[in-house]
């Protein structure tokens, strides 16, 4: 679903935030992105949401290269990603349900449907009783739950959370992470940028560690710090592990190099206009031609059958007329004896000869 290919990001100040980052995240994964301050982890997250554009390399989401996406299409991309911030970013003058509904109003969701969607996500985060409250009337944990509900409104396939528990106490942080885990269990991909080592150690998810703009660790089921891995001394490896040689070295026959596969170009991210055109597009020309041709063929076949039937009918009538005009055949009556018959009366035979 998400792929970084040799991504570099250099700011105007000359700072290299990312230096050749490559990794991929499959659909439905839960991933922690960790690293010390200034390591490049926040820049990495911003490249996913296109808040930052890579200086070099590609960021691909669902086969679309978003790093080369026109600025006009970025808002469409962000509507398909649920984004959760450390500082909540709630509008103080709007109630909880109004803050959540605001995301749907921007994209033109009908009011009746929007109210149903807001009620569902409020129930999911356990805040139905706070629907009419203002943000300042809520605790930090409740405000973050509102932010999560807002991110869930459009049922995104991907949720990106940048330090979602940074301003919360440990107990509240646990409840927020439990909520994100529950969302992940429904099949949503969740990427969390955090410095909370306790949460990472307890949850044992995939961990991508960034340091000085490079990925120095990418492990599944890992903790905040890399686990020590015991290895044999190099002397024992040299003594007991055989040297790896290629088949060509043994046989003396060089193996042909595999042909390089040419990668197909990535599709362009569909704009709203493109989607509308696709929906309104008529049936394919080839299909229309085929249907018309088939109808013409059927009509031609019916005409040919009628013509053939009329022809046969005419021929039958001609045959009937010919048979009516022909003189009666000699001795057509089987009961009348032939003049060649020895029993034929001689008187009649003599008269006939005369």
C-alpha positions as CSV (number, residue, x, y, z in Angstrom):
1,X,0.0,0.0,0.0
2,X,2.8,2.5,0.9
3,X,6.2,2.4,-0.6
4,X,9.2,4.8,-0.2
5,X,11.9,4.4,-2.9
6,X,15.2,6.2,-2.3
7,X,13.5,9.2,-0.8
8,X,15.6,12.3,0.0
9,X,14.4,15.5,1.6
10,X,16.6,18.6,1.8
11,X,15.2,21.8,3.3
12,X,16.1,25.3,2.0
13,X,18.3,25.7,5.0
14,X,20.5,22.9,3.7
15,X,19.4,20.3,6.3
16,X,19.1,16.8,5.0
17,X,16.1,15.4,6.8
18,X,15.9,12.2,4.8
19,X,18.8,10.6,3.0
20,X,17.8,7.7,0.7
21,X,14.9,6.1,2.7
22,X,13.4,2.9,1.2
23,X,10.7,0.7,2.8
24,X,7.2,-0.5,2.3
25,X,4.1,-1.0,4.5
26,X,1.4,-3.5,3.6
27,X,-2.4,-3.0,4.0
28,X,-3.6,-3.6,7.5
29,X,-0.3,-3.2,9.3
30,X,0.3,-1.4,12.5
31,X,3.7,0.4,12.5
32,X,5.6,2.5,15.0
33,X,8.0,5.1,13.6
34,X,10.5,6.1,16.3
35,X,13.7,8.1,16.6
36,X,15.2,11.0,18.6
37,X,14.3,14.6,18.0
38,X,15.6,15.8,14.6
39,X,16.1,12.3,13.3
40,X,13.8,12.8,10.3
41,X,10.8,10.8,11.5
42,X,8.3,13.7,11.4
43,X,9.5,14.6,7.9
44,X,8.9,11.0,6.9
45,X,5.3,11.2,8.2
46,X,4.7,14.5,6.4
47,X,5.9,12.9,3.1
48,X,3.1,10.3,3.5
49,X,0.4,13.0,3.8
50,X,2.2,15.3,1.2
51,X,2.7,18.1,3.7
52,X,6.2,17.8,2.5
53,X,7.4,16.9,-1.0
54,X,10.5,14.8,-1.4
55,X,13.5,16.4,-3.1
56,X,14.3,13.1,-4.7
57,X,12.8,9.6,-4.9
58,X,9.2,8.4,-4.9
59,X,6.4,8.0,-2.4
60,X,3.8,5.6,-3.7
61,X,0.4,5.0,-2.1
62,X,-2.0,2.5,-3.7
63,X,0.1,2.5,-6.9
64,X,-0.1,6.3,-7.2
65,X,3.1,8.3,-7.0
66,X,2.0,11.1,-4.6
67,X,5.5,12.7,-4.6
68,X,4.9,13.8,-8.2
69,X,1.2,14.7,-7.6
70,X,0.0,18.1,-8.7
71,X,-0.7,20.4,-5.8
72,X,-4.4,20.7,-6.9
73,X,-4.9,16.9,-6.2
74,X,-3.3,16.9,-2.7
75,X,-6.6,17.8,-0.9
76,X,-8.3,14.8,-2.6
77,X,-5.5,12.6,-1.3
78,X,-5.8,13.9,2.3
79,X,-9.5,13.1,2.4
80,X,-8.6,9.5,2.0
81,X,-6.1,9.6,4.9
82,X,-7.1,10.0,8.6
83,X,-4.6,12.4,10.2
84,X,-4.2,12.7,14.0
85,X,-2.0,15.5,15.4
86,X,-0.4,15.9,18.8
87,X,-2.1,19.2,19.4
88,X,-5.6,17.9,18.5
89,X,-6.3,20.9,16.1
90,X,-10.0,21.3,17.2
91,X,-12.0,24.5,16.5
92,X,-12.7,26.0,19.9
93,X,-16.0,27.7,18.8
94,X,-17.5,24.5,17.5
95,X,-19.0,21.6,19.5
96,X,-17.6,18.1,19.5
97,X,-20.1,16.9,16.8
98,X,-19.6,20.1,14.8
99,X,-15.8,19.6,14.8
100,X,-16.2,16.1,13.5
101,X,-18.9,17.0,11.0
102,X,-16.7,19.8,9.6
103,X,-14.5,17.3,7.7
104,X,-17.6,15.9,6.0
105,X,-19.1,19.4,5.2
106,X,-16.0,20.3,3.3
107,X,-16.4,17.4,0.8
108,X,-20.2,17.9,0.5
109,X,-21.6,15.0,2.4
110,X,-25.5,15.3,2.6
111,X,-26.6,16.5,6.1
112,X,-28.7,13.5,6.9
113,X,-26.0,11.0,6.0
114,X,-23.4,13.2,7.8
115,X,-25.3,13.2,11.0
116,X,-25.5,9.4,10.9
117,X,-21.7,9.1,10.3
118,X,-20.9,11.5,13.2
119,X,-23.1,9.5,15.5
120,X,-21.3,6.2,14.5
121,X,-17.8,7.5,15.1
122,X,-18.8,9.2,18.4
123,X,-20.1,5.8,19.5
124,X,-16.8,4.2,18.4
125,X,-14.7,6.5,20.6
126,X,-17.2,6.6,23.5
127,X,-18.1,10.2,23.4
128,X,-21.8,10.3,22.5
129,X,-22.6,12.0,25.8
130,X,-20.1,14.8,24.9
131,X,-21.5,15.6,21.5
132,X,-22.7,19.1,22.4
133,X,-19.7,20.0,24.5
134,X,-17.0,22.5,23.4
135,X,-13.3,21.4,23.2
136,X,-12.3,23.4,26.3
137,X,-14.8,21.5,28.4
138,X,-13.1,18.2,27.6
139,X,-10.0,16.6,29.1
140,X,-6.9,16.0,27.0
141,X,-7.7,12.4,26.4
142,X,-11.3,13.3,25.3
143,X,-10.0,15.9,22.9
144,X,-7.7,13.3,21.3
145,X,-10.7,11.0,21.0
146,X,-12.5,13.7,19.1
147,X,-9.5,14.1,16.8
148,X,-9.5,10.3,16.2
149,X,-13.3,10.3,15.5
150,X,-12.7,13.1,13.0
151,X,-10.0,11.0,11.3
152,X,-12.3,8.0,11.1
153,X,-15.3,9.9,9.6
154,X,-14.5,9.1,5.9
155,X,-13.6,5.4,6.7
156,X,-10.0,5.8,5.5
157,X,-7.8,2.9,4.7
158,X,-4.9,4.7,6.3
159,X,-4.5,6.6,9.6
160,X,-1.4,8.6,10.3
161,X,-0.9,9.7,13.9
162,X,2.0,12.1,14.8
163,X,2.7,11.8,18.5
164,X,-0.9,11.2,19.4
165,X,-0.1,10.6,23.1
166,X,2.5,13.3,23.5
167,X,0.4,15.6,25.7
168,X,-1.4,12.8,27.6
169,X,-0.8,11.0,30.9
170,X,0.2,7.3,30.8
171,X,-3.2,5.9,31.6
172,X,-4.9,8.1,28.9
173,X,-2.2,7.2,26.5
174,X,-3.0,3.5,27.0
175,X,-6.7,4.1,26.2
176,X,-5.8,6.0,23.0
177,X,-3.5,3.3,21.8
178,X,-6.1,0.7,22.6
179,X,-8.6,2.6,20.5
180,X,-6.1,2.8,17.6
181,X,-5.4,-1.0,17.9
182,X,-9.2,-1.6,17.7
183,X,-9.3,0.5,14.5
184,X,-6.4,-1.5,13.1
185,X,-8.2,-4.7,13.7
186,X,-10.9,-3.6,11.3
187,X,-8.3,-3.7,8.5
188,X,-7.2,0.0,8.6
189,X,-3.4,0.6,8.2
190,X,-2.2,2.6,11.2
191,X,1.2,4.4,11.4
192,X,2.1,6.0,14.7
193,X,5.1,8.3,15.2
194,X,6.0,8.3,18.9
195,X,8.8,8.7,21.5
196,X,6.8,6.8,24.1
197,X,9.0,3.8,24.7
198,X,6.7,2.1,27.2
199,X,3.8,1.9,24.7
200,X,6.1,0.5,22.0
201,X,7.7,-2.0,24.3
202,X,4.3,-3.2,25.5
203,X,2.5,-3.5,22.1
204,X,5.3,-5.3,20.2
205,X,4.4,-4.1,16.7
206,X,6.6,-3.5,13.7
207,X,9.1,-0.7,14.5
208,X,10.9,1.5,11.9
209,X,13.7,3.5,13.6
210,X,15.0,6.7,11.9
211,X,18.4,8.3,12.8
212,X,20.0,11.1,11.0
213,X,17.7,10.8,8.0
214,X,18.3,7.0,7.6
215,X,16.4,3.9,8.6
216,X,18.7,2.1,10.9
217,X,16.2,-0.6,12.0
218,X,13.0,-2.2,10.7
219,X,11.8,-5.1,12.8
220,X,8.4,-6.8,13.3
221,X,7.3,-7.6,16.9
222,X,10.0,-5.4,18.3
223,X,10.4,-2.9,21.2
224,X,11.6,0.6,21.4
225,X,15.2,-0.4,21.6
226,X,16.8,-3.1,19.5
227,X,17.1,-6.5,21.2
228,X,20.5,-8.0,21.5
229,X,21.2,-10.8,19.1
230,X,23.8,-13.4,20.0
231,X,26.1,-14.4,17.2
232,X,28.9,-16.8,16.7
233,X,32.5,-15.5,16.7
234,X,33.8,-14.9,13.2
235,X,36.5,-17.5,13.7
236,X,33.9,-20.2,14.3
237,X,32.0,-19.1,11.2
238,X,35.1,-19.2,9.0
239,X,35.9,-22.7,10.3
240,X,32.5,-24.5,10.2
241,X,30.5,-22.6,7.6
242,X,31.4,-23.6,4.0
243,X,32.2,-21.0,1.5
244,X,29.3,-20.2,-0.9
245,X,30.2,-20.7,-4.6
246,X,28.1,-20.3,-7.7
247,X,27.1,-23.1,-10.0
248,X,29.1,-21.6,-12.9
249,X,32.3,-21.9,-10.8
250,X,31.7,-25.6,-10.4
251,X,30.6,-26.5,-13.9
252,X,32.6,-23.8,-15.8
253,X,29.5,-22.9,-17.7
254,X,28.4,-19.3,-17.4
255,X,24.8,-18.8,-16.6
256,X,22.9,-16.3,-18.7
257,X,21.9,-13.2,-16.8
258,X,18.1,-12.9,-16.2
259,X,16.4,-10.3,-18.4
260,X,15.5,-7.1,-16.6
261,X,11.8,-6.6,-16.0
262,X,10.5,-3.3,-17.3
263,X,8.3,-1.7,-14.7
264,X,5.1,-0.3,-16.0
265,X,4.5,3.4,-15.4
266,X,2.4,4.3,-12.3
267,X,-1.1,5.5,-13.0
268,X,-1.9,9.2,-12.3
269,X,-3.9,9.9,-9.2
270,X,-7.6,10.3,-10.3
271,X,-9.1,13.8,-9.9
272,X,-12.7,14.4,-9.0
273,X,-13.4,15.5,-12.7
274,X,-11.9,12.2,-13.9
275,X,-14.1,10.2,-11.6
276,X,-17.2,12.1,-12.8
277,X,-16.3,11.5,-16.4
278,X,-15.7,7.8,-15.8
279,X,-19.2,7.5,-14.2
280,X,-20.9,9.4,-17.1
281,X,-18.8,7.7,-19.9
282,X,-21.1,5.7,-22.4
283,X,-20.5,2.1,-23.3
284,X,-17.4,1.3,-25.2
285,X,-17.5,2.0,-29.0
286,X,-16.4,-1.5,-29.7
287,X,-19.2,-3.0,-27.7
288,X,-21.8,-0.7,-29.4
289,X,-20.5,-1.7,-32.8
290,X,-20.7,-5.4,-31.9
291,X,-24.3,-5.0,-30.7
292,X,-25.4,-3.1,-33.9
293,X,-23.6,-5.6,-36.1
294,X,-25.3,-8.5,-34.4
295,X,-28.8,-6.9,-34.8
296,X,-28.1,-6.3,-38.5
297,X,-27.0,-9.9,-39.0
298,X,-30.1,-11.2,-37.4
299,X,-32.3,-9.0,-39.6
300,X,-30.5,-10.2,-42.7
301,X,-30.9,-13.9,-41.7
302,X,-34.6,-13.4,-41.2
303,X,-35.0,-11.7,-44.6
304,X,-33.0,-14.5,-46.3
305,X,-35.2,-17.2,-44.6
306,X,-38.4,-15.4,-45.8
307,X,-37.1,-15.0,-49.3
308,X,-36.1,-18.7,-49.4
309,X,-39.5,-19.8,-48.2
310,X,-41.3,-17.7,-50.8
311,X,-39.1,-19.1,-53.5
312,X,-39.8,-22.7,-52.5
313,X,-43.6,-21.9,-52.4
314,X,-43.5,-20.5,-56.0
315,X,-41.6,-23.6,-57.2
316,X,-44.2,-25.9,-55.6
317,X,-47.0,-24.0,-57.3
318,X,-45.3,-24.2,-60.7
319,X,-44.9,-28.0,-60.3
320,X,-48.6,-28.3,-59.5
321,X,-49.6,-26.4,-62.6
322,X,-47.3,-28.6,-64.8
323,X,-48.9,-31.7,-63.5
324,X,-52.4,-30.4,-64.2
325,X,-51.6,-29.6,-67.9
326,X,-50.0,-33.0,-68.7
327,X,-52.3,-35.6,-70.7
328,X,-53.3,-38.7,-68.8
329,X,-50.8,-41.5,-69.1
330,X,-51.7,-44.6,-70.9
331,X,-53.2,-47.3,-68.7
332,X,-53.0,-45.1,-65.6
333,X,-55.9,-47.1,-64.2
334,X,-54.2,-50.2,-62.7
335,X,-57.6,-52.2,-62.9
336,X,-57.8,-51.6,-66.8
337,X,-56.0,-54.3,-68.8
338,X,-53.2,-53.4,-71.2
339,X,-53.7,-54.0,-75.0
340,X,-50.5,-55.9,-74.9
341,X,-52.1,-58.2,-72.4
342,X,-53.0,-61.6,-74.0
343,X,-56.4,-61.5,-72.2
344,X,-57.2,-58.1,-73.8
345,X,-60.4,-58.4,-76.0
346,X,-59.5,-58.9,-79.7
347,X,-62.5,-56.8,-80.9
348,X,-61.3,-53.7,-79.0
349,X,-57.7,-54.3,-80.2
350,X,-58.8,-54.5,-83.9
351,X,-60.8,-51.3,-83.6
352,X,-57.8,-49.6,-82.0
353,X,-55.6,-50.7,-84.9
354,X,-58.0,-49.3,-87.5
